[in-house]
Amino acid sequence: ESGNLSHLCAERETGAAEERLVAGGAIGPRVDYAEIRSLVEALMRDLGFVLEVKPSRCPSFIPGRGATIIAQKDGHSVEVGEMGELQPEILERFKLVQPTAIFEFSLQTLVLSSL
């Protein structure tokens, strides 16, 4: 899925800015971090980037099963988002009964980094 996220931005005359994001997820009995990583890696490749990762600090992910998405192209790297397997507490809160993994990255940051 792709869409705009509005957020506060003091530098803008309106006090707000929009950013284009891409997000997705998978749910099922065998879904895990490896599945969402392979999906993000394919998306990055299709967009002309190489996926790099580093451990995520996002509390929504199971420790060791989340990563910061880093897009690499022509020797330049930029952090663009997060991906990982959701914590059991989050699954319970949303009444999800199977493992779930998600990703979200800034398409805007990705495009601007390649200019």
Number of C-alpha atoms within 10 A of each C-alpha: 8 13 13 14 11 11 11 11 12 10 9 9 8 9 10 12 15 13 13 15 19 15 17 15 17 18 15 12 9 10 16 19 22 14 17 22 22 12 15 21 18 15 14 19 13 10 13 13 19 17 19 16 16 12 15 20 14 15 10 16 23 18 16 12 17 28 23 21 27 21 26 19 13 8 5 10 17 15 18 18 22 23 28 30 28 22 17 16 12 13 14 11 8 8 9 14 12 14 18 24 25 22 22 20 23 21 20 15 17 23 10 8 16 15 5
